[in-house]
Amino acid sequence: MEATTSSYALPGVNISNSNISKLRHDVSVVCFQRGLRVPDRNRTCEITCQSSWSSDTTGSTFQDLQLRMPIQKKSLAGKTFCNAGVWTHPMNATESHSHIEEDKVGVLLLNLGGPETLNDVQPFLYNLFADPDIIRLPRLFRFLQQPLAQLISVLRAPKSKEGYASIGGGSPLRKITDEQADALRMALEAKKVPANVYVAMRYWHPFTEEAVQQIKRDRITKLVVLPLYPQFSISTTGSSIRLLQTLFREDKILSTLPVAIIQSWYQRQGYVKSMADLIEKELQSFGSPEEVMIFFSAHGVPVTYVRDAGDPYKDQMEECIYLIMQELKARGIDNDHKLAYQSRVGPIQWLKPYTDEVLVELGEKGVKSLLAVPVSFVSEHIETLEEIDMEYKELALESGVENWGRVPALGCTSTFITDLADAVIEALPSATAITTSTNDGGDFNQDPVGYGIKMLLGSFLAFILLVFPALKNHI
């Protein structure tokens, strides 16, 4: 694959790849402070990137997003500092609005999904682990994806059921996402942009396939895809978009539908300010707010995703924390903070530092007041309600922390929803129909005997990987 190239254009400045790392925070803050979100040729902050991962986070189209792995290890893909809030397009604002009024607009919210009952847990886990963007097997062993997913889901189901039972017997994610969809629809209507808002869950109902068929039945003429993940990762936004690409390219009608993808939006002012608002509010619940450690806990991803596949998640997460802390400092809040990663599974290495290990270290160092911030989640679900509120809280208190607090997920916070509506409106004019292409992958038709053999092989491989995890990097 050709080397990934990036160019960053600022007035009178030519920024090369070698010094991007040094300037990344400065560029980010300048763009953030100036609030560059709407088309304006007089604005000076414009960033253009060319890479295997499209980095136009507001108006990307399907053909722009090439989910090819692995890519160059040192790729700067995803290191977009303000272009989720900057959009350039030949049409002026008046022309853009008139086009929006003529279209039947749809917004597709992407989310993970979750089991709604305890009986849903095992099939939900199967759908999760059957995704090749979740368990990335070497090409030679791809035929084992489904039997491995079946084995792992059966083994993990009892423990997962205990977790879901502790939060009421199922995930609240669908209910919350439906509420967010309704709130976004009303926010768009208030901005004179009527739209149908759809929910597409990756691993449970309503599945992406269901939402796509409803979009087709409703005869939507322009679609904006909005992942409910602030930061981009192969395993979240990337997986959902890969599925959408397949569904749209295989359908003659949908393949001509203009689509814009908002790949990430962690650097938008509305999101940053909304997070800062929640943190500022929760700090006031402590007796000595200035002594509280702000503890950001993000969902982890395997190190190989970042190292070998060019996943921009780690860089985007670190910049997200930087922007939130800069906003807090502008308000006179200068607390110490820490970022760690939670929810790792299996014998492989995940992004560090790990949340559980850091909590123990902070307690040993004498930190007495801690405010947990679930920065990668915009809805309450198992990772916030059970993992953070129960497991991590208990661990922190046992380790010496005396005062524990937790920032709630954004949910339907009005400033957050309003900013999402702005992001949708800004993305609409850049929607472009995807190009039709053939899929040379093909599904494997399994007969009972063949499936049984694969189950045995899959079980054996799973056992080997669990007992000898180091082998995973060599097969």
HELIX and SHEET records of a PDB file:
HELIX    1   1 ASN A   17  ARG A   34  1                                  18    
HELIX    2   2 PHE A   62  ASP A   64  5                                   3    
HELIX    3   3 ALA A   93  GLU A  102  1                                  10    
HELIX    4   4 LEU A  118  ASP A  120  5                                   3    
HELIX    5   5 VAL A  121  PHE A  129  1                                   9    
HELIX    6   6 ARG A  139  LEU A  144  5                                   6    
HELIX    7   7 GLN A  145  SER A  166  1                                  22    
HELIX    8   8 LEU A  173  ALA A  190  1                                  18    
HELIX    9   9 THR A  208  ARG A  217  1                                  10    
HELIX   10  10 ILE A  234  GLY A  238  3                                   5    
HELIX   11  11 SER A  239  ARG A  249  1                                  11    
HELIX   12  12 LEU A  254  THR A  256  5                                   3    
HELIX   13  13 GLN A  269  LEU A  283  1                                  15    
HELIX   14  14 PRO A  289  GLU A  291  5                                   3    
HELIX   15  15 VAL A  303  ARG A  307  1                                   5    
HELIX   16  16 TYR A  313  ALA A  330  1                                  18    
HELIX   17  17 THR A  355  GLU A  364  1                                  10    
HELIX   18  18 ILE A  382  ILE A  382  1                                   1    
HELIX   19  19 GLU A  383  TYR A  392  3                                  10    
HELIX   20  20 LYS A  393  GLU A  398  1                                   6    
HELIX   21  21 SER A  414  ALA A  427  1                                  14    
HELIX   22  22 LEU A  428  SER A  430  5                                   3    
HELIX   23  23 PRO A  448  VAL A  467  1                                  20    
HELIX   24  24 PRO A  469  ASN A  473  5                                   5    
SHEET    1   A 3 VAL A  13  ILE A  15  0                                        
SHEET    2   A 3 THR A   5  LEU A  10 -1                                        
SHEET    3   A 3 GLU A  46  GLN A  50 -1                                        
SHEET    1   B 5 ALA A 195  MET A 201  0                                        
SHEET    2   B 5 VAL A 105  ASN A 111  1                                        
SHEET    3   B 5 LYS A 222  PRO A 227  1                                        
SHEET    4   B 5 PRO A 258  ILE A 261  1                                        
SHEET    5   B 5 THR A 432  ALA A 433 -1                                        
SHEET    1   C 4 HIS A 337  GLN A 342  0                                        
SHEET    2   C 4 MET A 293  HIS A 299  1                                        
SHEET    3   C 4 SER A 369  VAL A 373  1                                        
SHEET    4   C 4 ASN A 403  ARG A 406  1                                        
END                                                                             
